[in-house]
Amino acid sequence: MTYVNVRSIPHYCEWVVSPGEQYPTGKPVMVFLHGWGGSGRYWQSTAEALAAQFDCLIYDQRGFGRSRGASGRGPNTYELEAYADDLAALLDELELQRVYINAHSMGASIAALFLNQYAERVERAILTCNGLFEYDEVAFKQFHKFGQYVVKFRPTWLTKIPGADRMFMARFLHRSIAAPLRKAFLEDFVQADYDAALGTMLEAVSKKAAFEMPQEYANFKMPVLLVSGEFDKIITAEMGKQAAMLNSRVTYRVISGTGHFPMLEDAPTYLHQVQQFLQPIAV
């Protein structure tokens, strides 16, 4: 593990390679982006499974997990475009010219922007639990009001309550996942930087995002795999289907019996779909 300064802010980064190997191995690089309130920790098992083909880079985005926030840096600090620029700056710092992207939820929205803003730097991309939503002014205002309360009320003692992790993850999952993972999710949520958590939430679910994201999907120039969980309550499979229909370069797959974290709820099926998508890549 290490910290890399990205636009003057320390970002936690971790290389995952095959046992007995050290980075760099000469394999292509796959970069993993986590979703809102989380960290790179939940990508660990997926990265380990793909390490035979890739040098896998896990990092915590600004203000989340083990990376610092950016308070006082202006009103545009938490726009998703700024996080896409963070990724480009991270690749520059690590001297990585062209990579594969594997991103989830809000991280997939950031990745979608990156795929178009920095298309020359991406070979292929995997976007998990992402899609399009229609703008509804009343519903969005209600969501923002509730979301601001949720972000504000995150006492550290919440992580000490027995069963709190299970209740916290109930809305996100259709199948159970290991207790250590549930606890890690709750810890990451509680410890996330307030400004980053609030700012990215308001940006990700916004009128701007609702109108701009369809165009982002339509403009992809590289092969993209879009994966949905059949019972995802956060970003439904129908939202994913609508996004995939905008571009023939997007391969769309639904993993049955899973919710918002198909890579953890049904890892074998998720990895099978990813490997099929990556078949042209020589090991």
Stockholm file with secondary structure:
# STOCKHOLM 1.0

chainA/1-283         MTYVNVRSIPHYCEWVVSPGEQYPTGKPVMVFLHGWGGSGRYWQSTAEALAAQFDCLIYDQRGFGRSRGASGRGPNTYELEAYADDLAALLDELELQRVYINAHSMGASIAALFLNQYAERVERAILTCNGLFEYDEVAFKQFHKFGQYVVKFRPTWLTKIPGADRMFMARFLHRSIAAPLRKAFLEDFVQADYDAALGTMLEAVSKKAAFEMPQEYANFKMPVLLVSGEFDKIITAEMGKQAAMLNSRVTYRVISGTGHFPMLEDAPTYLHQVQQFLQPIAV
#=GR chainA/1-283 SS CEEEEETTEEEEEEEECCTTCCSCCSSCEEEEECCTTCCGGGGHHHHHHHTTTCEEEEECCTTSTTSCCCTTSCTTTTCHHHHHHHHHHHHHHTTCCSEEEEEETHHHHHHHHHHHHTGGGEEEEEEESCCCCCCCHHHHHHHHHHHHHHHHCCCGGGGGSTTHHHHHHTTTCSSCCCHHHHHHHHHHHHHSCHHHHHHHHHHHSSHHHHHHHHHHHHTCCSCEEEEEETTCSSSCHHHHHHHHTTCTTEEEEEETTCCSCHHHHSHHHHHHHHHHHTTTSCC
#=GC SS_cons         CEEEEETTEEEEEEEECCTTCCSCCSSCEEEEECCTTCCGGGGHHHHHHHTTTCEEEEECCTTSTTSCCCTTSCTTTTCHHHHHHHHHHHHHHTTCCSEEEEEETHHHHHHHHHHHHTGGGEEEEEEESCCCCCCCHHHHHHHHHHHHHHHHCCCGGGGGSTTHHHHHHTTTCSSCCCHHHHHHHHHHHHHSCHHHHHHHHHHHSSHHHHHHHHHHHHTCCSCEEEEEETTCSSSCHHHHHHHHTTCTTEEEEEETTCCSCHHHHSHHHHHHHHHHHTTTSCC
//
